[in-house]
Amino acid sequence: MKTSLVSLIIIASCIGLSGVSFAEKASSAAVNPAESNIKILAGKIVNIDTAKNEITIQEKNGAKDSFMVDHKQISSLKTNEWVKVTL
């Protein structure tokens, strides 16, 4: 009786610990942006087009990119303001 109880406890512990290790691997993979398609750009706003709800930013290296912005948020943005865009 004691050996079957000890065996049951050992099996339950192994199953519980393996579940934790699987969860740990899954969460660390989800956080790593290098493996995903997440792209982060930072630069200053050089143009704001309220008619199109679009801003153009210029990165430090000189590259320019345009992005759509929610019409509620575009009114709070100003040219020459530094922003970070997550794609």
N, CA, C and O atoms as CSV, one atom per row, in Angstrom:
chain,resi,resn,atom,element,x,y,z
A,1,MET,N,N,0.811,-1.193,0.000
A,1,MET,CA,C,0.000,0.000,0.000
A,1,MET,C,C,0.857,1.259,0.000
A,1,MET,O,O,0.572,2.217,-0.718
A,2,LYS,N,N,1.917,1.246,0.819
A,2,LYS,CA,C,2.791,2.401,0.901
A,2,LYS,C,C,3.531,2.612,-0.418
A,2,LYS,O,O,3.708,3.751,-0.850
A,3,THR,N,N,3.960,1.536,-1.057
A,3,THR,CA,C,4.712,1.676,-2.310
A,3,THR,C,C,3.825,2.219,-3.422
A,3,THR,O,O,4.286,3.002,-4.252
A,4,SER,N,N,2.551,1.813,-3.450
A,4,SER,CA,C,1.664,2.342,-4.477
A,4,SER,C,C,1.359,3.816,-4.232
A,4,SER,O,O,1.198,4.573,-5.189
A,5,LEU,N,N,1.275,4.237,-2.974
A,5,LEU,CA,C,1.049,5.637,-2.642
A,5,LEU,C,C,2.268,6.475,-3.012
A,5,LEU,O,O,2.136,7.570,-3.559
A,6,VAL,N,N,3.451,5.955,-2.712
A,6,VAL,CA,C,4.684,6.660,-3.067
A,6,VAL,C,C,4.811,6.747,-4.585
A,6,VAL,O,O,5.205,7.788,-5.111
A,7,SER,N,N,4.488,5.684,-5.285
A,7,SER,CA,C,4.553,5.695,-6.752
A,7,SER,C,C,3.580,6.713,-7.331
A,7,SER,O,O,3.910,7.421,-8.282
A,8,LEU,N,N,2.385,6.785,-6.759
A,8,LEU,CA,C,1.384,7.743,-7.216
A,8,LEU,C,C,1.854,9.183,-6.999
A,8,LEU,O,O,1.650,10.045,-7.852
A,9,ILE,N,N,2.481,9.431,-5.855
A,9,ILE,CA,C,2.999,10.770,-5.563
A,9,ILE,C,C,4.122,11.130,-6.536
A,9,ILE,O,O,4.173,12.260,-7.021
A,10,ILE,N,N,5.009,10.200,-6.823
A,10,ILE,CA,C,6.113,10.445,-7.754
A,10,ILE,C,C,5.586,10.724,-9.155
A,10,ILE,O,O,6.067,11.638,-9.826
A,11,ILE,N,N,4.617,9.957,-9.598
A,11,ILE,CA,C,4.036,10.157,-10.935
A,11,ILE,C,C,3.342,11.512,-11.013
A,11,ILE,O,O,3.494,12.227,-12.003
A,12,ALA,N,N,2.583,11.870,-9.984
A,12,ALA,CA,C,1.888,13.165,-9.971
A,12,ALA,C,C,2.890,14.319,-9.983
A,12,ALA,O,O,2.665,15.332,-10.644
A,13,SER,N,N,3.999,14.164,-9.247
A,13,SER,CA,C,5.023,15.210,-9.218
A,13,SER,C,C,5.680,15.378,-10.582
A,13,SER,O,O,5.914,16.500,-11.031
A,14,CYS,N,N,5.975,14.267,-11.235
A,14,CYS,CA,C,6.600,14.334,-12.561
A,14,CYS,C,C,5.675,15.001,-13.581
A,14,CYS,O,O,6.125,15.810,-14.393
A,15,ILE,N,N,4.411,14.669,-13.539
A,15,ILE,CA,C,3.446,15.271,-14.463
A,15,ILE,C,C,3.320,16.764,-14.182
A,15,ILE,O,O,3.278,17.565,-15.116
A,16,GLY,N,N,3.259,17.143,-12.927
A,16,GLY,CA,C,3.141,18.552,-12.554
A,16,GLY,C,C,4.352,19.357,-12.966
A,16,GLY,O,O,4.211,20.468,-13.477
A,17,LEU,N,N,5.543,18.818,-12.753
A,17,LEU,CA,C,6.763,19.538,-13.116
A,17,LEU,C,C,6.935,19.637,-14.626
A,17,LEU,O,O,7.439,20.647,-15.118
A,18,SER,N,N,6.531,18.617,-15.369
A,18,SER,CA,C,6.656,18.699,-16.824
A,18,SER,C,C,5.696,19.746,-17.387
A,18,SER,O,O,6.022,20.412,-18.371
A,19,GLY,N,N,4.524,19.901,-16.781
A,19,GLY,CA,C,3.578,20.930,-17.215
A,19,GLY,C,C,4.140,22.320,-17.001
A,19,GLY,O,O,3.945,23.195,-17.845
A,20,VAL,N,N,4.833,22.547,-15.892
A,20,VAL,CA,C,5.452,23.842,-15.615
A,20,VAL,C,C,6.553,24.125,-16.622
A,20,VAL,O,O,6.670,25.256,-17.095
A,21,SER,N,N,7.358,23.137,-16.962
A,21,SER,CA,C,8.443,23.373,-17.911
A,21,SER,C,C,7.899,23.670,-19.302
A,21,SER,O,O,8.483,24.482,-20.020
A,22,PHE,N,N,6.788,23.033,-19.710
A,22,PHE,CA,C,6.181,23.350,-21.002
A,22,PHE,C,C,5.659,24.779,-21.009
A,22,PHE,O,O,5.831,25.494,-21.996
A,23,ALA,N,N,5.025,25.204,-19.926
A,23,ALA,CA,C,4.496,26.565,-19.846
A,23,ALA,C,C,5.629,27.575,-19.880
A,23,ALA,O,O,5.483,28.640,-20.480
A,24,GLU,N,N,6.745,27.269,-19.255
A,24,GLU,CA,C,7.885,28.172,-19.241
A,24,GLU,C,C,8.462,28.336,-20.638
A,24,GLU,O,O,8.809,29.449,-21.032
A,25,LYS,N,N,8.569,27.257,-21.389
A,25,LYS,CA,C,9.087,27.326,-22.753
A,25,LYS,C,C,8.150,28.112,-23.652
A,25,LYS,O,O,8.617,28.888,-24.485
A,26,ALA,N,N,6.860,27.940,-23.513
A,26,ALA,CA,C,5.895,28.638,-24.352
A,26,ALA,C,C,5.902,30.133,-24.069
A,26,ALA,O,O,5.829,30.932,-25.003
A,27,SER,N,N,5.986,30.525,-22.818
A,27,SER,CA,C,5.955,31.949,-22.501
A,27,SER,C,C,7.237,32.640,-22.933
A,27,SER,O,O,7.184,33.791,-23.364
A,28,SER,N,N,8.375,31.991,-22.836
A,28,SER,CA,C,9.623,32.627,-23.259
A,28,SER,C,C,9.671,32.775,-24.775
A,28,SER,O,O,10.278,33.724,-25.273
A,29,ALA,N,N,9.057,31.876,-25.512
A,29,ALA,CA,C,9.022,31.992,-26.967
A,29,ALA,C,C,8.098,33.120,-27.391
A,29,ALA,O,O,8.361,33.785,-28.392
A,30,ALA,N,N,7.034,33.345,-26.660
A,30,ALA,CA,C,6.075,34.389,-27.022
A,30,ALA,C,C,6.644,35.778,-26.763
A,30,ALA,O,O,6.238,36.736,-27.421
A,31,VAL,N,N,7.574,35.911,-25.822
A,31,VAL,CA,C,8.110,37.211,-25.459
A,31,VAL,C,C,9.256,37.628,-26.371
A,31,VAL,O,O,9.537,38.822,-26.481
A,32,ASN,N,N,9.919,36.696,-27.019
A,32,ASN,CA,C,11.099,37.006,-27.809
A,32,ASN,C,C,10.722,37.650,-29.148
A,32,ASN,O,O,10.291,36.940,-30.056
A,33,PRO,N,N,10.871,38.993,-29.301
A,33,PRO,CA,C,10.479,39.633,-30.553
A,33,PRO,C,C,11.433,39.334,-31.708
A,33,PRO,O,O,11.073,39.528,-32.869
A,34,ALA,N,N,12.638,38.866,-31.405
A,34,ALA,CA,C,13.585,38.572,-32.471
A,34,ALA,C,C,13.105,37.421,-33.350
A,34,ALA,O,O,13.402,37.388,-34.544
A,35,GLU,N,N,12.370,36.483,-32.770
A,35,GLU,CA,C,11.885,35.335,-33.523
A,35,GLU,C,C,10.554,35.612,-34.207
A,35,GLU,O,O,10.157,34.876,-35.110
A,36,SER,N,N,9.863,36.663,-33.786
A,36,SER,CA,C,8.572,36.982,-34.387
A,36,SER,C,C,8.754,38.066,-35.442
A,36,SER,O,O,9.878,38.481,-35.725
A,37,ASN,N,N,7.666,38.515,-36.013
A,37,ASN,CA,C,7.725,39.528,-37.061
A,37,ASN,C,C,7.499,40.929,-36.517
A,37,ASN,O,O,7.122,41.824,-37.273
A,38,ILE,N,N,7.720,41.141,-35.231
A,38,ILE,CA,C,7.537,42.452,-34.629
A,38,ILE,C,C,8.706,43.350,-35.032
A,38,ILE,O,O,9.871,42.961,-34.940
A,39,LYS,N,N,8.369,44.555,-35.479
A,39,LYS,CA,C,9.385,45.518,-35.880
A,39,LYS,C,C,9.116,46.817,-35.133
A,39,LYS,O,O,7.982,47.296,-35.119
A,40,ILE,N,N,10.133,47.388,-34.518
A,40,ILE,CA,C,9.995,48.622,-33.767
A,40,ILE,C,C,10.852,49.695,-34.433
A,40,ILE,O,O,12.053,49.513,-34.631
A,41,LEU,N,N,10.217,50.809,-34.772
A,41,LEU,CA,C,10.906,51.935,-35.383
A,41,LEU,C,C,10.792,53.139,-34.468
A,41,LEU,O,O,9.762,53.337,-33.824
A,42,ALA,N,N,11.841,53.943,-34.407
A,42,ALA,CA,C,11.808,55.174,-33.618
A,42,ALA,C,C,12.330,56.309,-34.481
A,42,ALA,O,O,13.290,56.152,-35.236
A,43,GLY,N,N,11.685,57.440,-34.353
A,43,GLY,CA,C,12.122,58.604,-35.112
A,43,GLY,C,C,11.268,59.803,-34.793
A,43,GLY,O,O,10.367,59.739,-33.957
A,44,LYS,N,N,11.560,60.913,-35.473
A,44,LYS,CA,C,10.765,62.113,-35.224
A,44,LYS,C,C,9.744,62.288,-36.335
A,44,LYS,O,O,9.979,61.910,-37.483
A,45,ILE,N,N,8.617,62.864,-35.977
A,45,ILE,CA,C,7.539,63.098,-36.942
A,45,ILE,C,C,7.940,64.269,-37.830
A,45,ILE,O,O,8.213,65.364,-37.338
A,46,VAL,N,N,7.975,64.036,-39.137
A,46,VAL,CA,C,8.320,65.099,-40.080
A,46,VAL,C,C,7.104,65.614,-40.841
A,46,VAL,O,O,7.147,66.706,-41.408
A,47,ASN,N,N,6.014,64.834,-40.860
A,47,ASN,CA,C,4.814,65.258,-41.570
A,47,ASN,C,C,3.587,64.611,-40.926
A,47,ASN,O,O,3.604,63.439,-40.552
A,48,ILE,N,N,2.513,65.417,-40.807
A,48,ILE,CA,C,1.232,64.912,-40.303
A,48,ILE,C,C,0.174,65.261,-41.328
A,48,ILE,O,O,-0.045,66.432,-41.635
A,49,ASP,N,N,-0.486,64.234,-41.859
A,49,ASP,CA,C,-1.557,64.426,-42.842
A,49,ASP,C,C,-2.874,64.029,-42.180
A,49,ASP,O,O,-3.216,62.848,-42.125
A,50,THR,N,N,-3.612,65.024,-41.677
A,50,THR,CA,C,-4.856,64.737,-40.962
A,50,THR,C,C,-5.956,64.259,-41.905
A,50,THR,O,O,-6.871,63.560,-41.469
A,51,ALA,N,N,-5.888,64.617,-43.177
A,51,ALA,CA,C,-6.909,64.163,-44.131
A,51,ALA,C,C,-6.823,62.652,-44.351
A,51,ALA,O,O,-7.843,61.982,-44.511
A,52,LYS,N,N,-5.612,62.130,-44.356
A,52,LYS,CA,C,-5.399,60.691,-44.561
A,52,LYS,C,C,-5.184,59.942,-43.246
A,52,LYS,O,O,-5.055,58.717,-43.247
A,53,ASN,N,N,-5.144,60.672,-42.116
A,53,ASN,CA,C,-4.801,60.081,-40.809
A,53,ASN,C,C,-3.463,59.356,-40.893
A,53,ASN,O,O,-3.353,58.191,-40.512
A,54,GLU,N,N,-2.456,60.050,-41.393
A,54,GLU,CA,C,-1.157,59.440,-41.653
A,54,GLU,C,C,-0.048,60.345,-41.137
A,54,GLU,O,O,-0.112,61.568,-41.266
A,55,ILE,N,N,0.975,59.719,-40.548
A,55,ILE,CA,C,2.169,60.465,-40.148
A,55,ILE,C,C,3.371,59.890,-40.878
A,55,ILE,O,O,3.380,58.720,-41.261
A,56,THR,N,N,4.383,60.725,-41.064
A,56,THR,CA,C,5.648,60.286,-41.641
A,56,THR,C,C,6.721,60.532,-40.599
A,56,THR,O,O,6.851,61.643,-40.084
A,57,ILE,N,N,7.493,59.495,-40.287
A,57,ILE,CA,C,8.590,59.650,-39.339
A,57,ILE,C,C,9.912,59.466,-40.067
A,57,ILE,O,O,9.997,58.768,-41.078
A,58,GLN,N,N,10.943,60.110,-39.527
A,58,GLN,CA,C,12.289,59.972,-40.063
A,58,GLN,C,C,13.163,59.403,-38.951
A,58,GLN,O,O,13.280,59.975,-37.868
A,59,GLU,N,N,13.769,58.263,-39.254
A,59,GLU,CA,C,14.643,57.613,-38.278
A,59,GLU,C,C,15.988,58.333,-38.228
A,59,GLU,O,O,16.272,59.191,-39.064
A,60,LYS,N,N,16.803,57.982,-37.253
A,60,LYS,CA,C,18.124,58.604,-37.106
A,60,LYS,C,C,19.005,58.367,-38.319
A,60,LYS,O,O,19.852,59.200,-38.644
A,61,ASN,N,N,18.812,57.229,-38.995
A,61,ASN,CA,C,19.628,56.917,-40.171
A,61,ASN,C,C,19.133,57.636,-41.431
A,61,ASN,O,O,19.722,57.483,-42.501
A,62,GLY,N,N,18.042,58.426,-41.307
A,62,GLY,CA,C,17.528,59.190,-42.440
A,62,GLY,C,C,16.372,58.534,-43.178
A,62,GLY,O,O,15.744,59.176,-44.020
A,63,ALA,N,N,16.076,57.282,-42.887
A,63,ALA,CA,C,14.989,56.583,-43.567
A,63,ALA,C,C,13.643,57.156,-43.127
A,63,ALA,O,O,13.431,57.442,-41.949
A,64,LYS,N,N,12.735,57.319,-44.097
A,64,LYS,CA,C,11.401,57.842,-43.806
A,64,LYS,C,C,10.368,56.751,-44.048
A,64,LYS,O,O,10.456,56.000,-45.019
A,65,ASP,N,N,9.383,56.675,-43.146
A,65,ASP,CA,C,8.283,55.721,-43.260
A,65,ASP,C,C,6.991,56.421,-42.880
A,65,ASP,O,O,6.975,57.271,-41.989
A,66,SER,N,N,5.902,56.059,-43.560
A,66,SER,CA,C,4.582,56.619,-43.260
A,66,SER,C,C,3.698,55.555,-42.631
A,66,SER,O,O,3.776,54.376,-42.976
A,67,PHE,N,N,2.847,55.998,-41.691
A,67,PHE,CA,C,1.994,55.085,-40.948
A,67,PHE,C,C,0.614,55.683,-40.769
A,67,PHE,O,O,0.462,56.894,-40.608
A,68,MET,N,N,-0.394,54.817,-40.799
A,68,MET,CA,C,-1.766,55.221,-40.489
A,68,MET,C,C,-1.887,55.354,-38.975
A,68,MET,O,O,-1.333,54.552,-38.222
A,69,VAL,N,N,-2.621,56.379,-38.538
A,69,VAL,CA,C,-2.821,56.643,-37.119
A,69,VAL,C,C,-4.319,56.829,-36.877
A,69,VAL,O,O,-5.024,57.378,-37.725
A,70,ASP,N,N,-4.795,56.381,-35.742
A,70,ASP,CA,C,-6.196,56.576,-35.372
A,70,ASP,C,C,-6.515,58.070,-35.341
A,70,ASP,O,O,-5.728,58.864,-34.826
A,71,HIS,N,N,-7.655,58.448,-35.886
A,71,HIS,CA,C,-8.002,59.874,-35.998
A,71,HIS,C,C,-8.120,60.545,-34.631
A,71,HIS,O,O,-7.971,61.764,-34.538
A,72,LYS,N,N,-8.383,59.790,-33.580
A,72,LYS,CA,C,-8.452,60.361,-32.232
A,72,LYS,C,C,-7.060,60.682,-31.692
A,72,LYS,O,O,-6.894,61.618,-30.910
A,73,GLN,N,N,-6.069,59.909,-32.107
A,73,GLN,CA,C,-4.713,60.099,-31.589
A,73,GLN,C,C,-3.901,61.092,-32.411
A,73,GLN,O,O,-2.954,61.683,-31.892
A,74,ILE,N,N,-4.240,61.284,-33.656
A,74,ILE,CA,C,-3.423,62.134,-34.519
A,74,ILE,C,C,-3.446,63.593,-34.065
A,74,ILE,O,O,-2.486,64.329,-34.290
A,75,SER,N,N,-4.530,64.009,-33.432
A,75,SER,CA,C,-4.622,65.400,-32.974
A,75,SER,C,C,-3.653,65.691,-31.831
A,75,SER,O,O,-3.312,66.853,-31.609
A,76,SER,N,N,-3.203,64.678,-31.103
A,76,SER,CA,C,-2.276,64.885,-29.993
A,76,SER,C,C,-0.810,64.857,-30.431
A,76,SER,O,O,0.078,65.131,-29.624
A,77,LEU,N,N,-0.545,64.530,-31.701
A,77,LEU,CA,C,0.827,64.456,-32.196
A,77,LEU,C,C,1.268,65.790,-32.789
A,77,LEU,O,O,0.450,66.566,-33.285
A,78,LYS,N,N,2.578,66.044,-32.727
A,78,LYS,CA,C,3.140,67.289,-33.255
A,78,LYS,C,C,4.377,66.964,-34.092
A,78,LYS,O,O,5.069,65.980,-33.831
A,79,THR,N,N,4.648,67.791,-35.090
A,79,THR,CA,C,5.868,67.592,-35.875
A,79,THR,C,C,7.080,67.822,-34.979
A,79,THR,O,O,7.013,68.573,-34.007
A,80,ASN,N,N,8.182,67.170,-35.315
A,80,ASN,CA,C,9.450,67.164,-34.573
A,80,ASN,C,C,9.345,66.436,-33.234
A,80,ASN,O,O,10.280,66.485,-32.434
A,81,GLU,N,N,8.236,65.771,-32.980
A,81,GLU,CA,C,8.078,64.975,-31.761
A,81,GLU,C,C,8.653,63.581,-32.013
A,81,GLU,O,O,8.413,62.998,-33.070
A,82,TRP,N,N,9.408,63.042,-31.054
A,82,TRP,CA,C,9.981,61.710,-31.180
A,82,TRP,C,C,8.944,60.672,-30.793
A,82,TRP,O,O,8.287,60.798,-29.759
A,83,VAL,N,N,8.796,59.648,-31.618
A,83,VAL,CA,C,7.829,58.581,-31.375
A,83,VAL,C,C,8.469,57.222,-31.619
A,83,VAL,O,O,9.497,57.114,-32.287
A,84,LYS,N,N,7.842,56.187,-31.067
A,84,LYS,CA,C,8.249,54.805,-31.296
A,84,LYS,C,C,7.045,54.097,-31.893
A,84,LYS,O,O,5.950,54.154,-31.334
A,85,VAL,N,N,7.242,53.419,-33.042
A,85,VAL,CA,C,6.165,52.742,-33.732
A,85,VAL,C,C,6.449,51.240,-33.684
A,85,VAL,O,O,7.537,50.792,-34.046
A,86,THR,N,N,5.459,50.470,-33.234
A,86,THR,CA,C,5.574,49.016,-33.195
A,86,THR,C,C,4.712,48.440,-34.305
A,86,THR,O,O,3.506,48.683,-34.354
A,87,LEU,N,N,5.331,47.677,-35.193
A,87,LEU,CA,C,4.618,47.066,-36.319
A,87,LEU,C,C,4.449,45.581,-36.080
A,87,LEU,O,O,3.873,44.883,-36.914
